[in-house]
Amino acid sequence: MKQRLAPRMPLASLKSFDDEEAPDGTPARDDAQANPAALEPVAVAPAVIDTPVAAGVPNALTGTSSIVDIAVSDIDPSPYQPRIMFSPEAIDALAASIESEGQLVPISVRPAEGGRYQLIAGERRLRAHEILGKETIKAYVVDTRSDFDAAVAALADNEARTDLSDYERGKAFQRLLSMPLAPGEPRLTQVSLAKKIAKSEATISRCMTFFNLPAEAIALLDKDPALIGGKNAMILVGLTKKGHADIVLRALKRIKEDGVSEQGAINWALAEVTRANRPRIEAYPLSIKGLHVGDIKVDGTKVVITCVNGFTPDELIQRIRGANLDQDMPITEASATDND
């Protein structure tokens, strides 16, 4: 197998969809288990993660060739896991692959308190081992890694395996922005984070825009992070800032509950806002000889009369003609509609 040695390669080397990138239609890789040698180089400071190596070849993450067997029950999940949703079908398929071919790629962990370990990379492989009822799992043990580096490594591992949703990326970026590089050091800005992980500022800004949505919208995304993409989220944030949070929530619920497509819901929301912003046309009562027979609205160059109190358009026109003939005020044109 190839060793992926690239300690200075930025996070941008990951196979993920950026601002101008789009899926090519090929199935996303669920895990390195399927073809570990085919994975692209991945690197995060200070070292690469989850590297498959041949026996006796030093590992870039640990600095050693040793791979140890660790009790599955001794491993705690990563608190920095960016992926919110895990596909049960994909985990089952991975478990079947491990059962058939064995574990091809070790997970990566770091020591924790009480003799336990904290997962850095490989949660799907760990879950697959739990499904199979295996007692141990092969792992690299990383002795030195800051919380910030562990969070970046978790993001990098997920980006390399199966693409994350923009919302999941946004949550990961938000977490990294809340963490110092090391104890006592200042937190990063979006600009400095972009340089640190070699992502464009536009990507980080796009993924962070989700958190300007209403709280109820964020709650929906926590349950279904792929509900909308970052670009459409920016449109909904714009509508929210203009006071249309109710329309934004209804649009998201149309996707979640009614099965409307993402673009269809966005188009609906934009149309609803246009309709809501249209000036209201006031109606004036039309009375003939003291009887309320219709309501009049001026719509641009048109005068629209709506029948009320059971009058039909023909009856209304006759009454108008009769009233105006009595007053010697002929009507040359009238438009009447029945409100039934």
Disulfide bonds with the S-S distance in Angstrom:
none
